[in-house]
């Protein structure tokens, strides 16, 4: 996934454990997500997932930016879909 020019994070498969969708993106900011979690996107069309550099996004859009307002800006690098994409969370290794 990509968000307007911010590089995606390409971890090895064993680096991030998928936790599931972000349950309340409308009321969740970058600051609300624990630092040991990875942030990514899930394509509603082709089911592709990708991890983003959340620290870069927080710097660009502000730590207090609500992720629900940024979800329409997510687009899939696999199929180009820009609609129905959702935020996902992962667990980083400790």
C-alpha positions in Angstrom: 0.0 0.0 0.0 1.1 3.6 -0.6 -0.2 6.9 0.7 0.7 9.8 -1.5 4.4 9.4 -2.0 5.3 7.8 1.4 7.3 4.7 1.0 5.8 1.4 2.0 7.5 -0.8 4.6 8.5 -4.2 3.2 9.2 -6.4 6.2 10.1 -10.0 5.8 7.1 -12.3 6.4 8.4 -13.3 9.8 8.9 -9.8 11.0 5.2 -8.7 11.4 2.4 -10.9 12.8 -1.0 -9.8 11.4 -3.4 -8.8 14.1 -6.4 -7.8 12.1 -8.2 -4.7 10.9 -8.1 -1.4 12.8 -11.4 -1.5 14.5 -12.2 2.2 14.9 -10.1 4.3 12.4 -12.5 7.2 12.7 -11.5 7.8 16.3 -7.9 6.5 16.0 -4.8 8.7 15.5 -1.2 7.7 14.9 -0.5 8.6 18.6 -3.1 6.0 19.7 -1.3 3.1 18.1 1.3 1.4 20.4 4.9 1.7 19.0 5.2 -2.0 18.9 2.4 -2.3 16.3 2.9 -2.0 12.5 0.3 -0.1 10.4 -0.7 -1.3 7.0 -3.4 -1.3 4.4 -5.7 -4.0 3.0 -7.1 -3.8 -0.6 -10.9 -4.3 -0.7 -10.6 -5.5 -4.3 -7.6 -7.9 -4.7 -7.1 -8.6 -0.9 -3.4 -7.5 -1.1 -1.9 -6.2 2.1 1.1 -3.9 2.7 2.8 -2.2 5.6 3.5 1.5 5.6 6.1 3.6 7.4 3.7 5.0 10.0 6.3 7.4 11.5 6.7 9.1 8.1 3.0 9.3 7.7 2.6 10.8 11.2 5.3 13.4 10.4 3.6 14.3 7.1 0.0 14.3 8.2 0.5 15.0 12.0 0.4 12.6 14.9 -3.1 13.7 15.7 -4.5 12.9 12.3 -7.4 10.5 12.3 -6.7 7.4 10.3 -10.3 7.3 9.1 -9.8 10.6 7.2 -6.7 9.2 5.5 -8.2 5.8 4.5 -9.6 7.2 1.2 -6.0 8.2 0.3 -4.8 4.5 0.4 -4.3 2.9 -2.9 -3.2 -0.6 -3.8 0.1 -1.1 -5.5 -1.0 -4.4 -6.9 -4.3 -3.5 -8.7 -4.4 0.3 -8.4 -7.7 0.2 -6.4 -8.5 3.3 -4.4 -11.9 2.4 -3.0 -12.8 0.4 0.1 -9.2 0.0 1.3 -8.9 -0.4 5.1 -6.2 0.0 7.7 -4.7 -3.1 9.4 -2.5 -3.7 12.4 0.4 -6.0 12.9 2.6 -7.0 15.9 6.3 -6.1 15.4 8.9 -8.5 16.9 10.2 -7.6 20.4 
